[in-house]
Amino acid sequence: MKANTIAIVALLAVWVAGPSGGEVGSEGRAEMAPLAADPPAAPTVRVARATFTTGVVDREPQDSIRTLSNDNVEIFFFSEIRDGSGATIIHRWEWNGKMMAEVAFEVGGPRWRIFSSKTLDPTWLGEWTVLLVNAAGQVLSRESFRYTEEEPPPPTAVAP
């Protein structure tokens, strides 16, 4: 839309002033300048997979979790990006709505697997979210997990 608006303004300027700044054609009409082609569209980056996991081996997540107890202090966020060669992707880690970390990646091919990790303090209980964001700040994907207090072990029965 912006490119079309600029092109219309440029055409009006040519029509009012003439193609060379004031010369008008013999019939009182300005000659029209050719329109510039619209710039190519930005590549469409696609998030094929995004998950929290307790480990990544050979660039693959070992599991997919939505809840983690605080006896675990490290978690990974894995994502697979498609059609994003040359793009910058950011993993933005948030805890209860507060940004805790950002990790930026340069996508090096048409299928690119990336992961970041976070060491958690056992007192940081609650909702954790990772936003996958492009360089323009557009959110491409959002995933969350709950960090919960470790369940106490069940009481052991005492033999009579």
N, C-alpha and C positions, 0 to 999 in steps of 0.2 A: 504494500500500500504506500509506504513512504517513497519508494522509487517512482511509482506512478505519479504521486503528488509533485515530486521534484520535476519530473518530465513535463507535466502540465504547466507548471510555473515557467519552466524554460521555454516552452512553446509560446506562452503568452508574451514573454519578453521578446522573443523573435518576432512575433506578430505585431506588437506595438512599436518596437524600435526598428524593425527590419532586420534582415540577416546580417547586415554589416554595420549595425548601430545607427540606423536612421534612413537607410535607403529602402524604399518600398517599391514593389513591382509595378509595371506599367498600368495595371488595372486597379491599383490601390490596395493590393494584397501582398503581404509579406510571403517570401518563400519559406516553406517549412523545413526545419532541420530534421534529419533522421533521428529517431529515438534510440537511445542507448539500450542495449540488451540488459535485462534484469541480471543481477549477479547470480551465480550458481547457488543453489540452496545448500545450506550446511548439511554435512552427512548426518543421517539418522542413526544415532548411537542407540543400541538396543541392549537392555540388560536381560540376558538369557537365564541366568541363575543368580540368586543372592540368598545367603543363609549364614546363620551363626553356627559355629562348630567348635568342638573341643580340640581339634587338630587338623592339620593339612599335610598330606603326604603325596608326593609326586604331583603337586598342584591340584589336588582333589580334596574336598572336605571329607572327613572321616565319619561325620554324623551331621544331623541337623537338629538343633535344639531351640526351644522356646522358653525354657526355664533352666536356671543354673543356681545351685545352692552355693552359699558363701564359703564352703570348704574347698571350693575351686577358686583360684585367683587369676587364671588366665583364660581368655576366650579369643577366638578368631572370627573375623568376618570375611567370608569368601564371596567373590562375585566373578561372573563370566560375562564379558562384554563382547558384543557382536557389532560389526560394521562401524568401528570407532577408530580406525587407524589414524594416528596423529592427534587424537583428542586427549584432553586432560580429564581424568576422573578423580573425584575426591571422595574418600570415606570420611564422613563427618560423624564422630561419636558424640552422642548426647546422653546425659543422665538426668532423668526427671526434668527434661526441658533445657538443661544447661549444657552448652558445648564444652566437651572435655578434651577433644583432640581432633585434628584433621590430618589425613595422610593423602598426599596427591600422587597420582600415577600417570605416566604417559603411556597411552595405548600404542603398542608396537605392531599390531597386525589385525586382520579381520576377525579373529577369534582370540581374545586375550583374557587369561585367568589371573586374577589378582587377589591378594588377601592382606589384611592388616590384623594386628592383635592389640589387645588391651589388657594390662595387668590391673586387676581390680582390688581395691581395698575392701576387706570383708564387711566394712560398715557402709559401703555404698549400695545399700539395698534399694530396690525399686525398679522402675522402668528404664531400660537402656534401649536406645535407638541408634541405628546407623542410617544416615541419608547418603545415597549415592548422588553426587552433584556434579554437573559439568562445569567447565571453566566460566560460563556465563551465570552460574548460580542456579540453574534450573535443576530441580529435583527429578532424577530419573527413576529412583526406587527408594523405598523406605521399609526397613525391617526392624522388629523389636523383640526383646526378650525380657523376662523378669529375673532379677537377681534376688534370691530369697535367703532367708536364714536357714541354716542347716537344721534338718529335723533331728531332734535328740534320738539316740538309740532307744529301742523299746526296753522296758525294764526286764531284767533277767529274773526268772523264777527261782526262788530259793527252795531247795529240796527240803521236804519235811523231816 
